[in-house]
Amino acid sequence: MRALLAAMLLAVVPLGAHAEGVVVFEGPDVLTGAGPRISGARIVVRDGKIAALGPAETVSVPAGAQIVDCRGKLVIPGLVDTHSHVGVFPRPRVPAHADGNEASAPLQSAVRALDAIWPDDPGIRMARAGGVTTANIMPGSGNPVGGQTAYVKLRGATVEEMLIPGATGGLKMANGENPKRGKAPRTRMAVAARQRALFVNAQDYREKWQRWRDDDGKPPPARNLALEPVVEVLEGQRTVHYHTHRADDIMSALRLREEFGFDLVLQHATEAFAVADHIAAARVPVSIIVVDSPGGKHEMIRLRFANGEELERAGVRVAIHTDDPITSSRLFLRAAALSVRGGMSPHAALRAVTLEAARLLRLDERLGSLEVGKDADLVVLSGEPFSVYTRVLETWIEGERVFDRSDPNDRIYATGGFATERRPEPLQ
C-alpha cells in the first residue's frame, strides 16, 4: 500500500488536474545558496514563491499539486548574471541587431537598455538553457557613460514582462581601452574628466530642483534626461556598473566613487587581485569575468583564474558574470567552475552566480537563494554544478518552466544548434 501511494505521489498528472499555481519538486538534493545541502528534499512552490522547503519527511504535499520528479538530481537557485548583453546584442551578430553601443556621443546616460532589448533574441533562450533566470542587461562599454541598465527575469514576450517590478536598474560606465575607440575621448585622462564633469553637472541639476521644491511658487526647471539618472546615482537609487580591467583603471573608478559617494560595482576587474586590499578597504563589490582565451585585448593580458579566490581571501564580495556574448550564457556554470579551478571554494563560486550576484543588484530579498518566501527561480541539474559532465535539465522562473532539455525544441538552445533549419529528432 505504501509503495502504491508513493507511486501515485510521483506520477505527473495532467496540468488541468493540478491545484492551480502549486508545484512540488520531489526528492532532489538541494543547494540552497544560503545554508547546508539538503538531501532527499521536497520543495513546494505556490503562486511563483517557495512555500516550503526541507527534507521530504518534514514537508507535506498539497492536494492536487503538480509533481516534478527530481529524484537523483540536484536543484540550485536560478543563476543571476550581473553583466549581460542578451537582447541588445542579439544573435545573429549583424549590424541590424547591434543596439548596445550608442556611439554618436561619449556620454549617453539618457539612453536605456530597455528600449533596445529584443525579447525574441535566441541568446535569451540560450541563457535559460544555461540556468540563467535573472540578468542585468547593460549597454556596451564603448562610451565613458553607456546608458541605463535593466534588471530582468528572462521570460515574457515584451520587455515590460521581463522587467523586475521596483528594480531601478543601474548606470553603465567604462574606462580603459573600449571608450577610447571613438573620435573622443582619446585618452584615459579625458575619459575620467568627462565622467567627473557629468557628476558635477548632475549635482548642480539636483540643487536647482531642490531650490524649486523649497519655493514652489516658481516654475520648475526644465527636465534633463541625461542628468536625471545621474542624480539617481548620487541619491543612492541607482548603482554604477563600471567596466574596468587594469589595476590603474580600477583605482580611477574608486577615486570617482570616493569623490561623489555613489554605489559602485566593479565589472570585469581583470587585475583586481593586484589592488584587492584597496577594493576591500573601499567596501566595493566586484563582478568578475572568467574566460579561458582573453584574445587581443591588451588590458586583459594578466587574466588569471585565481582572481576570484584572491578577492574572496581579501574580504571582497565577488560575483561572476558572462558578459554575453563574450562568454556564452549557456556555459555560465563552466565559468564559475574555472574559478573553482583557480582556488575559489565551490560554496563561494555557487554564491557568486546566485545569492552574491543578487546582492550586487539589490535583489537578494527576493531571489538568489532557495528560501521560503523568495521567488521560485531554480535550476534542475543532472549532477554537481561544477562538473564538466553536468547538464542543465530544467530552468524555472517564478514556478514556471522556461527550459526543458527533454524537449527537442528547447534542447537545441543548450547544444548551440538553434539556427539549424531541420529540427532535431526526438530524444530517445
Secondary structure in CASP SS format (residue, H / E / C, confidence):
PFRMAT SS
TARGET T0000
AUTHOR 0000-0000-0000
METHOD secondary structure of the structure
MODEL  1
M C 1.00
R H 1.00
A H 1.00
L H 1.00
L H 1.00
A H 1.00
A H 1.00
M H 1.00
L H 1.00
L H 1.00
A C 1.00
V C 1.00
V C 1.00
P C 1.00
L H 1.00
G H 1.00
A H 1.00
H C 1.00
A C 1.00
E C 1.00
G C 1.00
V E 1.00
V E 1.00
V E 1.00
F E 1.00
E E 1.00
G C 1.00
P C 1.00
D E 1.00
V E 1.00
L C 1.00
T C 1.00
G C 1.00
A C 1.00
G C 1.00
P C 1.00
R C 1.00
I E 1.00
S C 1.00
G C 1.00
A E 1.00
R E 1.00
I E 1.00
V E 1.00
V E 1.00
R E 1.00
D C 1.00
G C 1.00
K E 1.00
I E 1.00
A E 1.00
A E 1.00
L E 1.00
G E 1.00
P E 1.00
A H 1.00
E H 1.00
T H 1.00
V C 1.00
S C 1.00
V C 1.00
P C 1.00
A C 1.00
G C 1.00
A C 1.00
Q E 1.00
I E 1.00
V E 1.00
D E 1.00
C C 1.00
R C 1.00
G C 1.00
K C 1.00
L E 1.00
V E 1.00
I E 1.00
P E 1.00
G C 1.00
L E 1.00
V E 1.00
D E 1.00
T E 1.00
H E 1.00
S E 1.00
H C 1.00
V C 1.00
G C 1.00
V C 1.00
F C 1.00
P C 1.00
R C 1.00
P C 1.00
R C 1.00
V C 1.00
P H 1.00
A H 1.00
H H 1.00
A C 1.00
D C 1.00
G C 1.00
N C 1.00
E C 1.00
A C 1.00
S C 1.00
A C 1.00
P C 1.00
L E 1.00
Q C 1.00
S C 1.00
A C 1.00
V C 1.00
R E 1.00
A H 1.00
L H 1.00
D H 1.00
A C 1.00
I C 1.00
W C 1.00
P C 1.00
D C 1.00
D C 1.00
P H 1.00
G H 1.00
I H 1.00
R H 1.00
M H 1.00
A H 1.00
R H 1.00
A H 1.00
G C 1.00
G C 1.00
V E 1.00
T E 1.00
T E 1.00
A E 1.00
N E 1.00
I E 1.00
M C 1.00
P C 1.00
G C 1.00
S C 1.00
G C 1.00
N C 1.00
P C 1.00
V E 1.00
G E 1.00
G E 1.00
Q E 1.00
T C 1.00
A E 1.00
Y E 1.00
V E 1.00
K E 1.00
L C 1.00
R C 1.00
G C 1.00
A C 1.00
T C 1.00
V H 1.00
E H 1.00
E H 1.00
M H 1.00
L E 1.00
I C 1.00
P C 1.00
G C 1.00
A C 1.00
T C 1.00
G C 1.00
G E 1.00
L E 1.00
K E 1.00
M E 1.00
A E 1.00
N C 1.00
G C 1.00
E C 1.00
N H 1.00
P H 1.00
K H 1.00
R C 1.00
G C 1.00
K C 1.00
A C 1.00
P C 1.00
R C 1.00
T C 1.00
R H 1.00
M H 1.00
A H 1.00
V H 1.00
A H 1.00
A H 1.00
R H 1.00
Q H 1.00
R H 1.00
A H 1.00
L H 1.00
F H 1.00
V H 1.00
N H 1.00
A H 1.00
Q H 1.00
D H 1.00
Y H 1.00
R H 1.00
E H 1.00
K H 1.00
W H 1.00
Q H 1.00
R H 1.00
W H 1.00
R H 1.00
D H 1.00
D C 1.00
D C 1.00
G C 1.00
K C 1.00
P C 1.00
P C 1.00
P C 1.00
A C 1.00
R C 1.00
N C 1.00
L C 1.00
A C 1.00
L C 1.00
E H 1.00
P H 1.00
V H 1.00
V H 1.00
E H 1.00
V H 1.00
L H 1.00
E C 1.00
G C 1.00
Q C 1.00
R C 1.00
T E 1.00
V E 1.00
H E 1.00
Y E 1.00
H E 1.00
T E 1.00
H C 1.00
R C 1.00
A H 1.00
D H 1.00
D H 1.00
I H 1.00
M H 1.00
S H 1.00
A H 1.00
L H 1.00
R H 1.00
L H 1.00
R H 1.00
E H 1.00
E H 1.00
F H 1.00
G C 1.00
F C 1.00
D C 1.00
L E 1.00
V E 1.00
L E 1.00
Q E 1.00
H E 1.00
A C 1.00
T C 1.00
E C 1.00
A H 1.00
F H 1.00
A H 1.00
V H 1.00
A H 1.00
D H 1.00
H H 1.00
I H 1.00
A H 1.00
A H 1.00
A H 1.00
R C 1.00
V C 1.00
P C 1.00
V E 1.00
S E 1.00
I E 1.00
I E 1.00
V C 1.00
V C 1.00
D C 1.00
S C 1.00
P C 1.00
G C 1.00
G C 1.00
K C 1.00
H H 1.00
E H 1.00
M H 1.00
I C 1.00
R C 1.00
L C 1.00
R C 1.00
F C 1.00
A C 1.00
N H 1.00
G H 1.00
E H 1.00
E H 1.00
L H 1.00
E H 1.00
R H 1.00
A H 1.00
G C 1.00
V C 1.00
R C 1.00
V E 1.00
A E 1.00
I E 1.00
H E 1.00
T C 1.00
D C 1.00
D E 1.00
P C 1.00
I C 1.00
T C 1.00
S C 1.00
S H 1.00
R H 1.00
L H 1.00
F H 1.00
L H 1.00
R H 1.00
A H 1.00
A H 1.00
A H 1.00
L H 1.00
S H 1.00
V H 1.00
R H 1.00
G C 1.00
G C 1.00
M C 1.00
S C 1.00
P H 1.00
H H 1.00
A H 1.00
A H 1.00
L H 1.00
R H 1.00
A H 1.00
V C 1.00
T C 1.00
L H 1.00
E H 1.00
A H 1.00
A H 1.00
R H 1.00
L H 1.00
L C 1.00
R C 1.00
L C 1.00
D C 1.00
E C 1.00
R C 1.00
L C 1.00
G C 1.00
S C 1.00
L C 1.00
E C 1.00
V C 1.00
G C 1.00
K C 1.00
D E 1.00
A C 1.00
D C 1.00
L E 1.00
V E 1.00
V E 1.00
L E 1.00
S C 1.00
G C 1.00
E C 1.00
P C 1.00
F C 1.00
S C 1.00
V C 1.00
Y C 1.00
T C 1.00
R C 1.00
V E 1.00
L E 1.00
E E 1.00
T E 1.00
W E 1.00
I E 1.00
E C 1.00
G C 1.00
E E 1.00
R E 1.00
V E 1.00
F E 1.00
D E 1.00
R C 1.00
S C 1.00
D C 1.00
P H 1.00
N H 1.00
D H 1.00
R H 1.00
I H 1.00
Y H 1.00
A H 1.00
T H 1.00
G C 1.00
G C 1.00
F C 1.00
A C 1.00
T C 1.00
E C 1.00
R C 1.00
R C 1.00
P C 1.00
E C 1.00
P C 1.00
L C 1.00
Q C 1.00
END
